[in-house]
Amino acid sequence: MFNGNCLFLDSRKEQFKLWLAAYNYKYKQNITYLENNNKPNLSNSWLCGFTDAEGCFTCSIIDKPTNGGLVRLRYILSQKGNYDQMKYLADMLNGKTHYLKSYSGYNMTVNTTKLGLVIKYFDLYPFKTKKHIVYFNWNKMYKLIVDKKHLTADGLTAPLLLSSFFFQKNEERRTY
């Protein structure tokens, strides 16, 4: 990672250049920044770490089973600026990039029907932080949708319970 080997976002590259300049000045060094064009892929854990810091897994229950039982899952990465990199990630994951005027940033979103690649990736490169709990429950909902169990009243009860689990504070979760 040192000297930019794992830096992908333009904003992080600029941040690293500033840090390197300050380091060189303080310690009277002359370390040169090495430009690096490495891009993330699905064969390493970079995306897992990035998701842990900048991503989320969401669930929206929009309709009752009697009306079709629409449950929408999304995987979202958010970044202020860095459009080209967010577009690259969207293309890699079969997602879309959206500009959000409210914070002058971009969301890369993968919706329910295109989540197969995302699921495969995070099963191969699991989270090592508390986010693994959220992913675990979100993945359970994904399996209910794939098996079409969300289309019944009993099947929808599980997503409702799991989605309420997502939004509880950490202190409340410990009681489960």
Solvent accessible surface area in square Angstrom, and as a share of the most:
residue,aa,sasa,rsa
1,M,163,0.73
2,F,122,0.51
3,N,17,0.09
4,G,1,0.01
5,N,79,0.41
6,C,66,0.40
7,L,25,0.12
8,F,14,0.06
9,L,4,0.02
10,D,72,0.37
11,S,46,0.30
12,R,95,0.35
13,K,26,0.11
14,E,95,0.43
15,Q,103,0.46
16,F,32,0.13
17,K,73,0.31
18,L,133,0.66
19,W,120,0.42
20,L,6,0.03
21,A,59,0.45
22,A,60,0.46
23,Y,70,0.27
24,N,26,0.13
25,Y,186,0.71
26,K,141,0.60
27,Y,116,0.44
28,K,177,0.75
29,Q,92,0.41
30,N,139,0.71
31,I,57,0.29
32,T,93,0.54
33,Y,40,0.15
34,L,112,0.56
35,E,108,0.48
36,N,19,0.10
37,N,120,0.61
38,N,90,0.46
39,K,118,0.50
40,P,7,0.04
41,N,64,0.33
42,L,48,0.24
43,S,88,0.57
44,N,57,0.29
45,S,63,0.40
46,W,58,0.20
47,L,0,0.00
48,C,11,0.07
49,G,45,0.43
50,F,21,0.09
51,T,0,0.00
52,D,46,0.24
53,A,79,0.61
54,E,56,0.25
55,G,10,0.10
56,C,53,0.32
57,F,10,0.04
58,T,34,0.20
59,C,13,0.08
60,S,39,0.25
61,I,50,0.25
62,I,85,0.43
63,D,49,0.26
64,K,140,0.59
65,P,27,0.17
66,T,127,0.74
67,N,103,0.53
68,G,43,0.41
69,G,0,0.00
70,L,90,0.45
71,V,5,0.03
72,R,98,0.36
73,L,0,0.00
74,R,76,0.28
75,Y,0,0.00
76,I,14,0.07
77,L,0,0.00
78,S,36,0.23
79,Q,14,0.06
80,K,134,0.57
81,G,29,0.28
82,N,18,0.09
83,Y,95,0.36
84,D,103,0.53
85,Q,19,0.08
86,M,0,0.00
87,K,82,0.35
88,Y,65,0.25
89,L,0,0.00
90,A,2,0.01
91,D,87,0.45
92,M,36,0.16
93,L,0,0.00
94,N,83,0.43
95,G,16,0.16
96,K,127,0.54
97,T,31,0.18
98,H,84,0.38
99,Y,118,0.45
100,L,62,0.31
101,K,172,0.73
102,S,110,0.71
103,Y,74,0.28
104,S,57,0.37
105,G,0,0.00
106,Y,40,0.15
107,N,27,0.14
108,M,0,0.00
109,T,8,0.05
110,V,0,0.00
111,N,67,0.34
112,T,23,0.13
113,T,129,0.75
114,K,110,0.46
115,L,0,0.00
116,G,34,0.33
117,L,59,0.29
118,V,0,0.00
119,I,17,0.09
120,K,149,0.63
121,Y,6,0.02
122,F,1,0.01
123,D,84,0.43
124,L,122,0.60
125,Y,50,0.19
126,P,73,0.46
127,F,12,0.05
128,K,180,0.76
129,T,61,0.36
130,K,133,0.56
131,K,38,0.16
132,H,89,0.40
133,I,63,0.32
134,V,28,0.16
135,Y,17,0.06
136,F,118,0.49
137,N,12,0.06
138,W,0,0.00
139,N,14,0.07
140,K,87,0.37
141,M,0,0.00
142,Y,35,0.13
143,K,114,0.48
144,L,32,0.16
145,I,24,0.12
146,V,87,0.50
147,D,85,0.44
148,K,132,0.56
149,K,109,0.46
150,H,20,0.09
151,L,76,0.38
152,T,76,0.44
153,A,75,0.58
154,D,123,0.64
155,G,10,0.10
156,L,9,0.04
157,T,66,0.38
158,A,37,0.28
159,P,0,0.00
160,L,91,0.45
161,L,120,0.60
162,L,28,0.14
163,S,15,0.10
164,S,57,0.37
165,F,35,0.15
166,F,23,0.10
167,F,154,0.64
168,Q,41,0.18
169,K,140,0.59
170,N,68,0.35
171,E,111,0.50
172,E,90,0.41
173,R,43,0.16
174,R,177,0.65
175,T,117,0.68
176,Y,176,0.67
